[in-house]
Amino acid sequence: ATVSRDVPGNSAQLQLTGLTVNTEYTADISSVSGYRMSPRVTTSFVTGSDLPKDLTVSDISSSEALVSWKSPRAPVTGYLLLYGTEGDLSQVTL
């Protein structure tokens, strides 16, 4: 089900509550000025406390790249990282 919330123009955040664990959600936002509305900006996220977060790739060269992320709050014994070209993924267990 889609939920719509009006947010005051002086706010830049809204706490979403009542979400279901391990569920993928999509969030869209548009700015409103009078009767005009901007194009929507969209992102998606998955709820859950034990997910790695903020996956980034940096220090990219012609043959290497550094992949990093923030660890989940709960202790983990390792990670499974998949990477590759379109349709050809490699698997690394860390």
Secondary structure, DSSP 8 states (H G I E B T S, - for coil): --------TT-------S--TT-EEEEEE--EETTEE---EEEEEE--SS--EEEEEES--SS--EEEEE--SS--S--EEEEEETTEEEEEE-
